[in-house]
């Protein structure tokens, strides 16, 4: 799996820094290393993460990703 490390790191970054427990926040400001407040909850952007995460969770069979 050539891109396994990048996929794992990307999923972890989004989970740890851009997930607020309900939706994936789609605006991250690199100049302050954080989420831009206030943010607009565009939930359609969460779908991209969920789609990729579904594939990654099934490939790795990692319970942490399957639960999320």
Buried (B, 14 or more C-beta within 10 A) or exposed (E): EEEEEEBBEBBEEBBEEBBEEEBBBBEBEEEEEEBEEEBEEEEEBBEEBEEBBEEBBEEBEBEEBEEB
